[in-house]
Amino acid sequence: MAPIREMLADSGITEQQWRILRVLSEFGPQDGTLLSERTSLLPSSQTRIVQSMLERGYVTRTADNNDRRRQTVAITPAGQTIIDNHLDEAKVIAARFQEILGKDDLERLLEILAKLDEL
């Protein structure tokens, strides 16, 4: 979305990377499957995006001690700084969406998008 892209223009991260950082900031470390669900990203895309974020120092990825195939992704201080630097503007954008759509329509839109995510 244009408002999000504009907000992130100077940060050097994409909307998808923002979603990953936001989810990790809000919910804490999590495995790749849950992260894909919460960010509405395909697992293969999420894995590729996380790899680029690892290289830039925005997230960490550690293997599970019991199942080496399962990995946990966590936000780093550098990633949290991006969230912190843009959080106020993101809240303004979200409020603007609600202003345009109204609370009920916005909630309905989010419910519809969640249904599509279940496909």
C-alpha positions as CSV (number, residue, x, y, z in Angstrom):
1,M,0.0,0.0,0.0
2,A,1.2,3.4,-0.9
3,P,1.1,5.0,2.6
4,I,3.2,2.1,4.0
5,R,5.7,2.2,1.2
6,E,6.0,6.0,1.7
7,M,6.6,5.5,5.4
8,L,9.3,2.9,4.8
9,A,11.0,4.7,1.8
10,D,13.9,6.0,3.9
11,S,14.3,2.9,6.0
12,G,15.4,0.6,3.2
13,I,13.0,-2.2,4.1
14,T,10.0,-3.5,2.2
15,E,6.3,-3.8,3.3
16,Q,6.8,-7.6,3.8
17,Q,9.9,-7.0,5.9
18,W,7.9,-4.5,8.0
19,R,5.2,-7.0,8.5
20,I,7.7,-9.6,9.8
21,L,9.3,-7.1,12.1
22,R,5.9,-5.8,13.4
23,V,4.7,-9.4,14.1
24,L,8.0,-10.3,15.9
25,S,7.9,-7.1,17.9
26,E,4.3,-7.7,18.9
27,F,4.2,-11.4,19.5
28,G,7.9,-12.2,20.2
29,P,10.0,-15.0,18.8
30,Q,8.2,-17.7,16.8
31,D,8.7,-20.5,14.4
32,G,8.5,-20.0,10.7
33,T,5.1,-21.6,10.2
34,L,3.4,-19.3,12.7
35,L,5.3,-16.3,11.4
36,S,4.1,-17.1,7.9
37,E,0.5,-17.3,9.1
38,R,0.7,-14.0,11.1
39,T,2.3,-12.1,8.3
40,S,0.1,-13.6,5.5
41,L,3.3,-14.6,3.6
42,L,3.8,-17.9,1.8
43,P,6.3,-20.0,3.7
44,S,8.8,-20.0,0.8
45,S,8.6,-16.2,0.5
46,Q,8.9,-15.7,4.2
47,T,12.0,-17.9,4.4
48,R,13.6,-15.9,1.6
49,I,12.7,-12.5,3.2
50,V,13.9,-13.7,6.6
51,Q,17.2,-14.7,5.1
52,S,17.7,-11.2,3.7
53,M,16.8,-9.7,7.1
54,L,19.3,-12.0,8.8
55,E,22.0,-10.7,6.6
56,R,21.1,-7.1,7.5
57,G,21.0,-7.9,11.2
58,Y,17.2,-7.3,11.7
59,V,16.3,-10.8,12.9
60,T,18.0,-13.9,14.3
61,R,17.1,-17.5,13.4
62,T,17.9,-20.4,15.7
63,A,17.3,-24.1,15.4
64,D,15.0,-25.8,17.8
65,N,16.9,-28.1,20.2
66,N,14.4,-30.9,19.8
67,D,13.7,-30.6,16.1
68,R,16.5,-29.2,14.0
69,R,14.2,-28.7,11.0
70,R,12.2,-26.2,13.1
71,Q,13.6,-22.7,13.5
72,T,12.7,-19.8,15.7
73,V,12.9,-16.2,14.3
74,A,13.3,-13.3,16.7
75,I,13.7,-9.5,16.2
76,T,17.1,-7.9,17.0
77,P,17.7,-4.5,18.6
78,A,18.3,-3.1,15.1
79,G,15.0,-4.5,13.9
80,Q,13.2,-3.1,16.9
81,T,14.7,0.3,16.2
82,I,13.0,0.3,12.8
83,I,9.7,-0.5,14.4
84,D,10.3,2.2,17.1
85,N,11.2,4.8,14.5
86,H,8.1,4.2,12.4
87,L,5.5,3.2,15.0
88,D,3.9,6.6,15.5
89,E,3.5,7.1,11.7
90,A,2.1,3.6,11.3
91,K,-0.5,4.3,14.0
92,V,-1.5,7.5,12.0
93,I,-1.9,5.4,8.8
94,A,-4.0,2.8,10.6
95,A,-6.2,5.5,12.1
96,R,-6.6,7.0,8.7
97,F,-7.7,3.6,7.3
98,Q,-10.3,3.4,10.1
99,E,-11.4,7.0,9.4
100,I,-12.0,6.2,5.7
101,L,-13.6,2.8,6.2
102,G,-15.2,3.2,9.6
103,K,-14.6,0.8,12.5
104,D,-17.1,-1.8,11.4
105,D,-16.0,-1.9,7.8
106,L,-12.3,-2.1,8.8
107,E,-13.0,-5.0,11.1
108,R,-15.0,-6.7,8.4
109,L,-12.2,-6.2,5.9
110,L,-9.7,-7.7,8.4
111,E,-12.0,-10.7,8.9
112,I,-12.3,-11.2,5.2
113,L,-8.6,-11.0,4.7
114,A,-8.1,-13.6,7.5
115,K,-10.5,-15.9,5.6
116,L,-8.5,-15.5,2.4
117,D,-5.4,-16.3,4.4
118,E,-6.9,-19.7,5.4
119,L,-7.0,-20.8,1.7
